Amino acid sequence: MRGLWRERGLWLMGMGMIPVCGPLLWAGFPPSHDGVLHVYRVLEMDRMWRAGVFYPRWAPDLVSGLGYPLFHFLGPLFPWLGALGMRLGLDLESSVKLVLALLVGWGGAGVYRLARRWGIHEVGAMIAGLAYVYAPFRVRELYWQGDFPQYLALSWLPWAMDALHGYLQEGGWAQRWKAGVAYSLLLLSHNITAMLGTIALLGYGVLVWVTERPPRRRLWGALWAFGLGVGLAAFFVVPALRDRPLVHLDRLLQGHFDFRKHFLGLDRLLSFVPMQDQSMGNPEEVLTLGAHQVLLAATALLGWRKWTRPHRILAAGAGLSGLGMIGLMTAPSRPLWEHLPLLAYSEFPWRWLGIAGLPIALLIGLGMEGLRRSGWRAMGAAIAGLALMLGVAPLLYPFGRFTVLRQATLADLQAFDRAAGLIGLTSVGELLPRTVLAREIPPSPLEEAYRRGEEPVRLDSASLPPGATARPLSLGPLDQRFRVDLPVDATLRFWVFAFPGWQVQVDGRPVPVGAIGELGLLHAAVPAGSHEIRLCFCGRWDWQLLELFSLGLGLAGLGQWWARCVRSRPQAVASISPRALSQREGMALAAFWALILGVKFLYVDPHTRWFRPRSDPDHPPGMRERADVDFGGRIRLLGYAASPPVWVIEPGERLVLTLWWRGLQEMNTQYSVYVHGLEALPPYRLQFQSDHMHPGDMPTTASPWREERYIRDVHVIRIPADLPPGPYRLKVGLYEKDHPEQTLSVDGSGENGYMLPHVLLINRPMPPAARLPEPISFGGVLRLVGAELPTKIPRGQPWRLWFYWEAVRPIDRSYTFFVHRTDESGAVRGQRDAPPYSGAFETFRWPPGIIIAIPVDLEGIDHAGWYHLRIGWYEWPSLAHLNLPSGETAYILPHPIEVSP
């Protein structure tokens, strides 16, 4: 480890990482999905540290001051690191940015360390570290998604792998403890990444075991290290898992967070990073491994023959793990997600992208091993490094309204929480206590105290009986005391959610507490008289026992380490490969990185339109149809596009409808969007739908709705497999997220939604037996390509016929289709004349080259015998027919139909 920091490759890698940190120097935080809320979590942790609480399970200032068990269920490590910077004198924004900058380097150094442990040259290790730093998913996490704890966990994962590798490779008490500590920090960083990372760690351990073939006793030592990690983090891990029934975690399995909605296709997983349109209020989600990284990793495999046995094992393991993670992000893995415990709580299968970047980075680093000459190796590293940077360049220039948080207060925290439509700095209030039955939390009286910068009084004075008095003795965030004089027995209510750990003490003795009302506020019965009332979050005895256990385990490890250091001098372990970077290679690469940095900061940055173009916000790219429909004077539907663009689809298939929106004014209400599939004919029954919690996943109170930007809203609608074929209409509307019955009416019409003018045809697939030997042409406009007819029908039974037509060219008018039923003498015994689908899908809507199924229903016949069908087309009211090539106006189907007696 000591030799690692003296290697030229590591410092050259540091030069190459500078562009990633560039946006951290800008004022404020970019408008990412989650970034600001994680900064406010740091503010809450610092607030609790100032109050003398190092590990607060309860965050008292969230949810309008009613509190939230945020840190009881979510890893506290990132808020701890941010609060540490603030305790060292930094402001909130600078502290968080410093932590993020350090994590950029820490993650790259971890992969560098792993590569060197596998004997990869310094140049290859440098490129591997850069590949991990510039992985599209990780850059996305920094500036577009903003899940900083997840970024922390992904930066720590390679070090946990290195510690496990070190123990299996070298053994020893110190290495075993190092592995346990590393795993415990992973558990404290981010719940979901810790769960997925544990799977990756176990797989990595198997790979090292196959390569190193250590003594069998080290297998038990590795399991002991995992157990040690769990023990050191037991104060958090055990309650977080065991107390899940106390909160509404089931909300993370519903609606937008249902993992079934977020599988990716290979086309997206293996795509290049797209350019980001500055006019788009919700830039496209970049969920890709990066085609450039995949190509570099695949190219690396060309050097297979030149590799040593460990390198081949590493390449095989990295390749198989990468393929496995890709499989877990695609729809065929759905049964695993449904049956493996806790996996569904990951919410998004694409979270594997973060971990998959690690084996890909190692493969890219291995590619340098095939370059034996120093000149070729330096040139290959320069090309690979430049490709890694350019591959994510569109993500290195975030845009939009940045949020400056240098002097943020708790009142700002609460205002952001409500304006963003969050609950307790979480998406759907999944950590609200089970006793809270209300879906919407109204403002509380405590907010005024926060605005004044005062500690709020949590005793509800309205619950005091007439003649009673209450005087605060001391006010803290988790501990408040009052002198209360009650003329009669009373049930006192407190402005805090009831949750295990809260106590009410009367004259030093705890009294029973409970929850009251839909809000589940804490209340306690207090007898008449003068009492000292204490409200405190004292925790539970089992939580305190776990805290003591983890603390004792950590202190025992420190004590043993100290004793060993005193007894013996530590010996350096030569775990770093001696294959070093030459001075000439180092100078060449340093000059190259300096040139790249100069070009970036002196030329590219002033002309960033290269990587973030700006389109006309009123004419978004990709929009095929204009609508320009306003809803309540607040939101405008600019237009839409459908895929397939012909608006003809079969049951069971997917329809992708993309809507484009613009905000017309500032909004303080969260709106959701619906797309309803209705029958095209009365009574217009609802048959299928798609709802989004926010249009384009962008809360309508967010800044992009107030700016000159458009919102792209993609609805993927699965057509029910049992949906009857026929014409349908799509209706688009907006409603209040928390009050679905409240809709935004369309300006001018007053309707609760806008009916798209296009008709969607759910088409019936043509059976092979129905295809005619030769198509029959009608006027060179339409062709009959198939017919599905009965051969025998009971007397009196209605006839259902299917005809399959194809438009030869675009049609500019509506034709009427007729079917005449004639008996053996040629007399007409029933007919049906009507435009297709009773005029709901006229021929002028038919796309050329698509086979359209048209049903015809005829009444039953009471007379037995043989009947023929005569069909054709004409235009109403001129009665001009589409003639057959022979000049006839109708075609008689050759096979008669029998009506049995």
ZAMARGU-4260 file (C-alpha; in steps of 0.2 Angstrom, whole numbers, plus 5000, padded with zeros to 4 digits):
<rodrens>
0) 5000/5000/5000 | 5014/5012/5004 | 5022/5009/4987 | 5006/5013/4978 | 5006/5032/4982
5) 5024/5033/4975 | 5019/5026/4958 | 5019/5038/4943 | 5004/5029/4936 | 4993/5034/4950
10) 4998/5053/4949 | 4995/5053/4931 | 4978/5045/4933 | 4975/5060/4945 | 4979/5072/4931
15) 4967/5063/4920 | 4953/5064/4933 | 4953/5083/4934 | 4940/5085/4920 | 4927/5075/4930
20) 4929/5087/4945 | 4927/5103/4934 | 4908/5105/4937 | 4911/5104/4956 | 4920/5121/4955
25) 4905/5130/4948 | 4893/5139/4961 | 4879/5128/4967 | 4873/5110/4963 | 4866/5106/4946
30) 4847/5102/4945 | 4849/5083/4947 | 4836/5071/4953 | 4842/5068/4970 | 4858/5079/4973
35) 4850/5093/4983 | 4840/5082/4995 | 4856/5073/4999 | 4865/5089/5003 | 4850/5094/5015
40) 4853/5077/5023 | 4870/5082/5027 | 4863/5098/5034 | 4852/5088/5046 | 4866/5077/5051
45) 4877/5093/5055 | 4862/5100/5065 | 4861/5084/5076 | 4880/5084/5078 | 4879/5101/5085
50) 4866/5095/5097 | 4878/5081/5103 | 4870/5067/5094 | 4883/5057/5083 | 4871/5044/5076
55) 4853/5051/5076 | 4841/5038/5071 | 4827/5051/5070 | 4829/5067/5060 | 4818/5079/5069
60) 4817/5093/5057 | 4810/5084/5042 | 4792/5083/5037 | 4788/5100/5043 | 4796/5097/5059
65) 4786/5081/5063 | 4802/5071/5061 | 4807/5056/5051 | 4817/5040/5055 | 4829/5044/5040
70) 4845/5038/5047 | 4838/5023/5056 | 4834/5015/5039 | 4847/5024/5027 | 4866/5022/5028
75) 4873/5037/5038 | 4891/5037/5031 | 4889/5050/5017 | 4880/5062/5029 | 4893/5059/5042
80) 4907/5063/5030 | 4898/5079/5024 | 4895/5084/5043 | 4913/5081/5047 | 4918/5094/5034
85) 4906/5107/5041 | 4913/5103/5059 | 4931/5107/5051 | 4925/5124/5046 | 4918/5122/5028
90) 4901/5128/5023 | 4888/5115/5018 | 4891/5117/4999 | 4910/5116/5000 | 4910/5102/5012
95) 4899/5091/5001 | 4909/5095/4985 | 4925/5091/4994 | 4918/5074/4999 | 4913/5071/4981
100) 4930/5076/4974 | 4939/5065/4986 | 4927/5051/4981 | 4931/5053/4963 | 4949/5050/4967
105) 4946/5037/4979 | 4936/5026/4967 | 4949/5028/4954 | 4963/5024/4966 | 4953/5008/4972
110) 4952/5001/4954 | 4971/5006/4951 | 4975/4996/4967 | 4965/4981/4961 | 4973/4981/4944
115) 4991/4982/4952 | 4986/4968/4964 | 4983/4957/4948 | 5000/4961/4941 | 4994/4974/4928
120) 5007/4987/4922 | 5005/5004/4929 | 4999/5010/4912 | 4985/4997/4912 | 4981/5001/4930
125) 4980/5020/4926 | 4968/5017/4912 | 4958/5005/4922 | 4956/5018/4936 | 4951/5031/4923
130) 4938/5019/4915 | 4930/5017/4932 | 4930/5036/4935 | 4923/5040/4918 | 4910/5026/4918
135) 4894/5034/4911 | 4884/5028/4926 | 4896/5036/4938 | 4897/5053/4930 | 4878/5052/4928
140) 4877/5049/4947 | 4888/5065/4951 | 4879/5078/4940 | 4862/5071/4933 | 4855/5058/4946
145) 4864/5065/4961 | 4863/5049/4972 | 4878/5054/4982 | 4878/5039/4994 | 4877/5027/4980
150) 4892/5036/4972 | 4901/5034/4989 | 4897/5015/4989 | 4903/5012/4972 | 4919/5022/4976
155) 4921/5011/4991 | 4917/4994/4983 | 4934/4992/4974 | 4943/4995/4991 | 4932/4981/4999
160) 4937/4969/4985 | 4955/4974/4987 | 4954/4971/5006 | 4946/4954/5003 | 4959/4950/4990
165) 4973/4955/5002 | 4967/4943/5015 | 4965/4928/5003 | 4982/4932/4995 | 4992/4935/5011
170) 4982/4930/5026 | 4985/4936/5043 | 4975/4945/5057 | 4978/4962/5051 | 4972/4958/5033
175) 4956/4949/5040 | 4952/4964/5050 | 4955/4976/5036 | 4942/4966/5025 | 4929/4966/5039
180) 4931/4985/5042 | 4930/4988/5023 | 4914/4978/5022 | 4906/4987/5036 | 4909/5004/5028
185) 4901/4997/5012 | 4886/4992/5023 | 4885/5010/5030 | 4886/5019/5014 | 4871/5014/5003
190) 4858/5000/5007 | 4855/4995/4989 | 4873/4995/4983 | 4878/4986/4999 | 4866/4972/4995
195) 4871/4971/4977 | 4889/4974/4981 | 4889/4959/4993 | 4885/4948/4979 | 4899/4955/4968
200) 4911/4953/4983 | 4907/4935/4985 | 4909/4932/4966 | 4926/4941/4967 | 4931/4931/4982
205) 4928/4915/4971 | 4938/4922/4957 | 4953/4926/4969 | 4951/4909/4977 | 4953/4900/4960
210) 4968/4911/4955 | 4978/4911/4971 | 4973/4894/4978 | 4975/4899/4996 | 4975/4887/5011
215) 4957/4881/5015 | 4958/4889/5032 | 4957/4906/5024 | 4940/4902/5017 | 4934/4902/5035
220) 4944/4918/5039 | 4935/4927/5024 | 4918/4922/5031 | 4924/4928/5048 | 4928/4945/5039
225) 4911/4946/5032 | 4904/4942/5049 | 4915/4955/5057 | 4909/4968/5044 | 4891/4964/5049
230) 4895/4966/5067 | 4904/4982/5066 | 4889/4989/5056 | 4876/4979/5067 | 4870/4995/5075
235) 4863/5001/5059 | 4860/4985/5048 | 4850/4974/5060 | 4837/4988/5065 | 4836/4993/5047
240) 4831/4976/5042 | 4821/4970/5057 | 4811/4986/5058 | 4805/4987/5040 | 4787/4983/5046
245) 4787/4999/5056 | 4786/5010/5040 | 4778/5010/5023 | 4793/5002/5013 | 4780/4993/5003
250) 4778/5010/4993 | 4794/5006/4985 | 4787/4991/4977 | 4772/5000/4969 | 4769/5013/4955
255) 4784/5021/4947 | 4796/5011/4959 | 4790/4994/4953 | 4806/4985/4946 | 4796/4977/4932
260) 4794/4994/4924 | 4813/4998/4923 | 4821/4983/4913 | 4832/4989/4899 | 4835/4983/4882
265) 4852/4978/4875 | 4851/4993/4863 | 4851/5005/4877 | 4863/4996/4888 | 4876/4996/4874
270) 4873/5013/4867 | 4884/5028/4866 | 4881/5042/4878 | 4869/5054/4869 | 4870/5073/4867
275) 4860/5082/4880 | 4848/5096/4873 | 4849/5112/4884 | 4831/5115/4879 | 4825/5099/4887
280) 4819/5101/4905 | 4821/5083/4909 | 4837/5077/4899 | 4837/5059/4893 | 4841/5046/4907
285) 4859/5040/4902 | 4857/5022/4907 | 4871/5013/4897 | 4888/5005/4900 | 4894/5016/4886
290) 4897/5008/4869 | 4915/5016/4869 | 4919/5007/4885 | 4912/4990/4879 | 4922/4992/4863
295) 4938/4995/4872 | 4934/4980/4884 | 4931/4969/4869 | 4947/4975/4860 | 4956/4970/4875
300) 4952/4952/4873 | 4963/4952/4857 | 4978/4951/4868 | 4972/4934/4877 | 4987/4924/4870
305) 5000/4936/4878 | 4992/4936/4895 | 4998/4926/4910 | 4986/4913/4919 | 4980/4926/4932
310) 4976/4938/4918 | 4966/4925/4909 | 4957/4921/4924 | 4953/4939/4928 | 4947/4942/4910
315) 4936/4927/4911 | 4929/4932/4928 | 4926/4950/4923 | 4918/4945/4906 | 4906/4933/4914
320) 4902/4944/4928 | 4899/4959/4916 | 4887/4947/4905 | 4878/4942/4921 | 4875/4959/4927
325) 4869/4964/4909 | 4857/4949/4910 | 4850/4955/4927 | 4846/4972/4919 | 4835/4964/4905
330) 4818/4957/4906 | 4822/4939/4905 | 4829/4940/4923 | 4812/4945/4930 | 4809/4928/4939
335) 4825/4931/4949 | 4819/4948/4954 | 4802/4942/4959 | 4809/4927/4970 | 4826/4932/4977
340) 4823/4940/4995 | 4824/4959/4996 | 4830/4961/4978 | 4814/4970/4973 | 4818/4984/4985
345) 4832/4989/4973 | 4818/4997/4963 | 4828/4999/4947 | 4837/4984/4939 | 4849/4996/4930
350) 4857/4999/4947 | 4869/4985/4942 | 4877/4998/4929 | 4887/5005/4943 | 4895/4988/4948
355) 4896/4982/4930 | 4908/4997/4927 | 4921/4989/4938 | 4924/4972/4928 | 4923/4983/4912
360) 4937/4994/4919 | 4948/4980/4923 | 4946/4973/4906 | 4950/4989/4898 | 4966/4990/4909
365) 4971/4972/4904 | 4970/4978/4886 | 4987/4988/4889 | 4995/4971/4893 | 4996/4967/4875
370) 5007/4982/4871 | 5024/4977/4876 | 5034/4992/4869 | 5034/5007/4880 | 5031/5019/4865
375) 5016/5009/4859 | 5010/5007/4877 | 5010/5026/4880 | 5001/5029/4863 | 4988/5016/4867
380) 4985/5024/4884 | 4983/5041/4877 | 4971/5035/4864 | 4961/5025/4877 | 4961/5039/4889
385) 4955/5052/4876 | 4941/5039/4871 | 4935/5037/4889 | 4934/5056/4891 | 4925/5060/4875
390) 4913/5046/4878 | 4906/5055/4893 | 4909/5073/4887 | 4890/5077/4886 | 4888/5072/4904
395) 4902/5084/4910 | 4893/5099/4906 | 4877/5099/4917 | 4865/5114/4913 | 4849/5121/4921
400) 4846/5132/4936 | 4860/5127/4949 | 4855/5128/4968 | 4867/5137/4979 | 4867/5130/4997
405) 4881/5139/5005 | 4870/5147/5019 | 4856/5134/5018 | 4845/5134/5034 | 4832/5121/5041
410) 4818/5132/5035 | 4826/5131/5017 | 4826/5112/5020 | 4808/5111/5024 | 4803/5123/5009
415) 4813/5112/4997 | 4805/5096/5004 | 4788/5103/5001 | 4791/5112/4984 | 4799/5096/4977
420) 4784/5085/4982 | 4795/5075/4993 | 4791/5068/5011 | 4806/5068/5023 | 4818/5070/5008
425) 4812/5054/5001 | 4802/5050/4986 | 4785/5044/4992 | 4786/5045/5011 | 4791/5026/5012
430) 4799/5029/5030 | 4783/5037/5037 | 4778/5027/5053 | 4764/5014/5050 | 4754/5024/5062
435) 4753/5038/5049 | 4738/5035/5038 | 4737/5051/5028 | 4745/5051/5011 | 4748/5070/5011
440) 4756/5078/5026 | 4749/5096/5029 | 4760/5110/5035 | 4763/5110/5054 | 4763/5125/5066
445) 4781/5121/5069 | 4787/5129/5053 | 4785/5146/5059 | 4798/5143/5072 | 4810/5136/5059
450) 4807/5152/5049 | 4812/5162/5064 | 4827/5151/5067 | 4820/5145/5084 | 4819/5128/5091
455) 4801/5123/5089 | 4790/5118/5104 | 4783/5101/5102 | 4770/5101/5115 | 4753/5105/5107
460) 4745/5118/5117 | 4728/5115/5109 | 4728/5098/5118 | 4729/5107/5135 | 4712/5107/5145
465) 4705/5124/5150 | 4714/5132/5164 | 4730/5122/5161 | 4747/5130/5159 | 4763/5124/5151
470) 4780/5132/5152 | 4796/5126/5142 | 4811/5122/5153 | 4823/5116/5140 | 4821/5114/5121
475) 4832/5102/5111 | 4829/5093/5094 | 4826/5076/5103 | 4824/5081/5121 | 4812/5094/5128
480) 4806/5097/5145 | 4790/5107/5151 | 4782/5112/5168 | 4764/5108/5166 | 4750/5112/5178
485) 4734/5102/5174 | 4717/5106/5183 | 4711/5089/5177 | 4717/5073/5169 | 4722/5076/5151
490) 4729/5068/5135 | 4743/5078/5129 | 4748/5078/5111 | 4765/5082/5104 | 4770/5088/5087
495) 4780/5072/5082 | 4775/5056/5074 | 4773/5041/5085 | 4788/5029/5083 | 4797/5017/5094
500) 4810/5026/5104 | 4800/5041/5108 | 4796/5042/5127 | 4785/5054/5137 | 4791/5055/5155
505) 4780/5062/5169 | 4791/5067/5184 | 4805/5056/5178 | 4794/5040/5175 | 4789/5034/5158
510) 4770/5033/5154 | 4762/5024/5140 | 4761/5033/5123 | 4751/5030/5107 | 4747/5037/5091
515) 4731/5048/5087 | 4723/5053/5071 | 4727/5051/5053 | 4744/5059/5056 | 4748/5047/5070
520) 4755/5060/5082 | 4762/5055/5098 | 4750/5057/5113 | 4751/5052/5132 | 4739/5052/5146
525) 4744/5064/5161 | 4736/5065/5178 | 4730/5081/5185 | 4742/5092/5195 | 4759/5100/5193
530) 4772/5089/5183 | 4788/5090/5174 | 4785/5083/5157 | 4799/5076/5147 | 4798/5072/5128
535) 4813/5063/5122 | 4819/5051/5108 | 4828/5039/5120 | 4829/5024/5108 | 4825/5006/5113
540) 4836/4995/5123 | 4840/4983/5109 | 4846/4997/5098 | 4857/5003/5112 | 4863/4985/5115
545) 4868/4984/5096 | 4877/5001/5097 | 4887/4995/5112 | 4891/4979/5103 | 4897/4987/5087
550) 4907/5000/5097 | 4915/4986/5108 | 4919/4976/5093 | 4928/4991/5085 | 4937/4996/5101
555) 4943/4978/5103 | 4950/4978/5086 | 4959/4994/5089 | 4966/4988/5105 | 4972/4972/5097
560) 4980/4982/5083 | 4988/4993/5095 | 4995/4979/5105 | 5002/4970/5090 | 5010/4987/5084
565) 5019/4989/5101 | 5025/4971/5101 | 5032/4970/5084 | 5037/4981/5070 | 5025/4980/5055
570) 5032/4972/5039 | 5028/4979/5022 | 5019/4967/5011 | 5025/4968/4993 | 5007/4967/4985
575) 5010/4979/4971 | 5017/4973/4955 | 5035/4978/4951 | 5031/4982/4933 | 5032/5000/4934
580) 5030/5015/4922 | 5046/5021/4914 | 5051/5039/4916 | 5050/5042/4897 | 5032/5035/4897
585) 5027/5045/4912 | 5034/5062/4904 | 5025/5058/4888 | 5008/5054/4896 | 5010/5069/4908
590) 5013/5080/4893 | 4998/5072/4884 | 4986/5075/4899 | 4992/5093/4901 | 4988/5096/4882
595) 4971/5088/4885 | 4967/5099/4900 | 4973/5115/4891 | 4962/5111/4876 | 4947/5108/4888
600) 4948/5123/4899 | 4955/5135/4887 | 4945/5131/4871 | 4932/5118/4874 | 4924/5125/4889
605) 4920/5142/4881 | 4912/5133/4867 | 4902/5119/4876 | 4888/5119/4862 | 4899/5105/4856
610) 4892/5094/4870 | 4875/5102/4874 | 4866/5109/4859 | 4851/5120/4861 | 4835/5117/4851
615) 4820/5127/4848 | 4809/5123/4864 | 4793/5126/4854 | 4799/5113/4841 | 4807/5099/4850
620) 4817/5086/4840 | 4807/5070/4837 | 4789/5078/4839 | 4779/5072/4824 | 4762/5080/4827
625) 4758/5097/4835 | 4744/5099/4848 | 4747/5116/4856 | 4733/5112/4869 | 4734/5122/4886
630) 4728/5114/4902 | 4721/5126/4915 | 4732/5140/4908 | 4747/5131/4917 | 4754/5118/4906
635) 4754/5116/4887 | 4754/5100/4877 | 4766/5105/4863 | 4764/5089/4853 | 4766/5070/4852
640) 4774/5055/4843 | 4769/5037/4843 | 4779/5021/4839 | 4775/5012/4828 | 4771/5028/4819
645) 4757/5020/4808 | 4745/5019/4823 | 4742/5000/4820 | 4747/4988/4833 | 4742/4970/4838
650) 4736/4964/4855 | 4751/4960/4867 | 4763/4972/4859 | 4769/4989/4865 | 4764/5006/4860
655) 4777/5020/4864 | 4768/5037/4865 | 4780/5052/4868 | 4772/5068/4874 | 4780/5085/4874
660) 4775/5098/4887 | 4779/5116/4892 | 4776/5125/4908 | 4766/5142/4906 | 4768/5148/4923
665) 4775/5144/4940 | 4766/5130/4949 | 4765/5125/4967 | 4754/5110/4964 | 4761/5093/4959
670) 4752/5086/4944 | 4752/5068/4937 | 4748/5064/4919 | 4737/5050/4912 | 4735/5042/4895
675) 4719/5033/4893 | 4715/5020/4879 | 4696/5022/4875 | 4685/5013/4863 | 4683/5024/4848
680) 4664/5022/4848 | 4651/5024/4861 | 4650/5021/4876 | 4669/5025/4875 | 4674/5013/4889
685) 4692/5013/4896 | 4702/4998/4890 | 4720/5002/4895 | 4730/5016/4902 | 4747/5023/4907
690) 4750/5035/4922 | 4766/5044/4927 | 4768/5052/4944 | 4776/5067/4936 | 4776/5072/4917
695) 4793/5065/4911 | 4797/5061/4929 | 4799/5080/4932 | 4789/5087/4947 | 4779/5102/4940
700) 4785/5113/4954 | 4803/5111/4948 | 4813/5125/4940 | 4812/5117/4922 | 4793/5120/4921
705) 4797/5139/4924 | 4811/5141/4912 | 4811/5141/4893 | 4812/5122/4891 | 4802/5108/4886
710) 4798/5091/4895 | 4799/5075/4886 | 4786/5062/4893 | 4788/5044/4886 | 4773/5032/4890
715) 4776/5014/4886 | 4759/5006/4885 | 4757/4987/4885 | 4742/4983/4874 | 4732/4969/4884
720) 4734/4952/4875 | 4715/4949/4876 | 4710/4966/4870 | 4697/4965/4856 | 4703/4971/4839
725) 4696/4987/4833 | 4698/5006/4834 | 4703/5015/4850 | 4706/5033/4854 | 4720/5040/4866
730) 4715/5053/4879 | 4728/5063/4888 | 4725/5073/4904 | 4733/5080/4920 | 4727/5078/4938
735) 4733/5083/4955 | 4745/5069/4961 | 4738/5069/4979 | 4720/5072/4973 | 4717/5061/4957
740) 4699/5067/4956 | 4705/5085/4953 | 4709/5087/4935 | 4716/5101/4924 | 4703/5106/4911
745) 4707/5110/4893 | 4707/5128/4889 | 4692/5132/4878 | 4683/5116/4878 | 4682/5113/4897
750) 4685/5094/4895 | 4695/5085/4908 | 4707/5079/4894 | 4713/5080/4876 | 4708/5067/4864
755) 4722/5064/4851 | 4715/5065/4833 | 4723/5049/4828 | 4714/5033/4829 | 4724/5018/4836
760) 4719/5002/4827 | 4721/4986/4838 | 4724/4974/4823 | 4719/4956/4821 | 4734/4946/4815
765) 4730/4936/4799 | 4730/4917/4801 | 4741/4908/4788 | 4726/4898/4782 | 4716/4914/4778
770) 4729/4920/4765 | 4722/4920/4747 | 4733/4912/4734 | 4733/4928/4724 | 4728/4946/4731
775) 4713/4953/4723 | 4715/4972/4717 | 4701/4984/4719 | 4705/5000/4708 | 4723/4999/4711
780) 4720/5006/4728 | 4716/4992/4739 | 4720/4973/4739 | 4711/4959/4747 | 4725/4948/4753
785) 4715/4936/4765 | 4698/4931/4771 | 4693/4921/4786 | 4676/4914/4783 | 4665/4899/4790
790) 4661/4885/4779 | 4646/4880/4788 | 4634/4890/4799 | 4619/4884/4809 | 4602/4891/4803
795) 4598/4907/4813 | 4616/4910/4819 | 4624/4927/4815 | 4639/4927/4804 | 4656/4935/4809
800) 4668/4937/4794 | 4685/4944/4793 | 4693/4952/4778 | 4711/4957/4777 | 4715/4972/4766
805) 4731/4981/4761 | 4732/4999/4755 | 4743/5000/4739 | 4746/5018/4741 | 4740/5033/4752
810) 4721/5035/4751 | 4714/5053/4752 | 4696/5048/4754 | 4684/5037/4763 | 4677/5022/4755
815) 4662/5011/4760 | 4664/4992/4761 | 4649/4981/4756 | 4646/4963/4758 | 4631/4955/4749
820) 4625/4938/4753 | 4616/4929/4739 | 4607/4913/4738 | 4609/4900/4724 | 4598/4909/4712
825) 4608/4925/4714 | 4595/4935/4725 | 4602/4945/4739 | 4598/4938/4756 | 4607/4951/4767
830) 4620/4964/4766 | 4631/4976/4775 | 4637/4993/4768 | 4647/5004/4780 | 4664/5012/4781
835) 4677/5001/4790 | 4673/4999/4809 | 4657/5010/4806 | 4667/5025/4801 | 4679/5025/4816
840) 4694/5019/4805 | 4691/5026/4787 | 4702/5021/4773 | 4710/5038/4772 | 4718/5033/4789
845) 4725/5017/4782 | 4744/5016/4781 | 4751/5009/4764 | 4758/4992/4765 | 4750/4987/4782
850) 4737/4972/4782 | 4721/4979/4790 | 4709/4966/4797 | 4690/4972/4794 | 4676/4962/4803
855) 4659/4961/4796 | 4644/4955/4806 | 4628/4948/4796 | 4612/4943/4803 | 4607/4924/4804
860) 4597/4916/4790 | 4582/4905/4793 | 4583/4896/4776 | 4595/4882/4774 | 4605/4881/4758
865) 4621/4887/4750 | 4626/4906/4749 | 4639/4916/4741 | 4647/4932/4746 | 4650/4947/4734
870) 4661/4961/4741 | 4667/4978/4735 | 4670/4996/4738 | 4662/5012/4733 | 4663/5031/4737
875) 4648/5039/4745 | 4638/5048/4739 | 4644/5047/4721 | 4643/5028/4721 | 4659/5027/4711
880) 4666/5010/4713 | 4683/5003/4714 | 4683/4991/4700 | 4692/4974/4698 | 4704/4972/4684
885) 4690/4964/4674 | 4680/4980/4675 | 4667/4972/4687 | 4662/4982/4702 | 4661/4967/4714
890) 4671/4951/4718 | 4662/4935/4721 | 4671/4924/4733 | 4673/4907/4725 | 4669/4896/4740
895) 4651/4895/4745 | 4645/4894/4764 | 4632/4881/4769 | 4618/4886/4781 | 4613/4869/4789
900) 4595/4864/4792
</rodrens>
